[in-house]
Amino acid sequence: MSGILAEAGHITGLSPENSGKTIFGLQSAYAKTTGQEPTRFVASASQMADLNDDDLIIVRFNHIDDDAVPEPMPVVSLSRA
């Protein structure tokens, strides 16, 4: 079963664009203070336009329940918080 979830945080670990896609990490303030690794996502380069690690953003993404996802999760939408 899939659904749309949301997570807020700061962009970290931004990778170079590859074939119109960008992989990036997203880390909440809580995750940063507890030393958790950023959650990895993939978004189109157009969605990432004008965003950087100073921005607090909200990521809405597709997630498949009960499935360990070793790859970055696909982003549905990005917005500044």
N, C-alpha and C positions, 0 to 999 in steps of 0.2 A: 504494500500500500504506500502510495506517495502522497506528499502534502507539501504545502508551502510553509516554511518556518522563517523566523527572522532572528538576526543577531546584530548587536551593535558593538562598535569598537573602533579602534584606530588601525589603519592599514599598516602592515609591516611585511617585509620580505617581498616587495614588489619585484616581479621578474620582467624582463624585456618582453615586448609584444612578439608573439609567434603566430603567424597565420591568422592574424586578426583577433587573437585571444591573449589574455593576460592572466597569469596565475599570481595570486597574492594571499598573504596571510591577514587575518583579522583577529585582533586581540582586545578583549575588554580590559578595563582597569583592574577588575578582580583577578582575571587570569594572569595579568602582568605581575600583580603583587604576590600571587601564589606560585609563580614560576611555571605556569602551564604553557605549553607550546601554542602558538597561534593556530586557529582553524584555517585550513587552506580552501580557497575558492578559485573558480575560473570564471571570467567575465569577458564579454566582447570589449575590444579596445575602445569602442565608442562609449560604452558605459563607464569606462574608467577615465574618460576625458576630464581634465581639470580637477582631478582628485589626487591628493597626496597624503603622506603620513601625518600631517598636521590636522587633517579633517576627521571629525567624529562622524562615522557613517552607519547607516542601517543597511544590512544585506538581507534580502529575501531570497531564499534558495529552495531548490527541490531536494527532498530527502526521502530515501527509501527506508522504511522502518525495518529493524532487525537485520540490517545488512551492513557489515563493516565496509566502509568505503575507503580504500587505500588511496584513491586519487582525489584531487580537489572536487568539491561539490559545485555543480553548475548554478550560477547566479540568475535569478529571475529579474530582480531589479536592485538598483543601488540608489540611495538618497542620503543627503546630508542630514544629520540629526539636529 
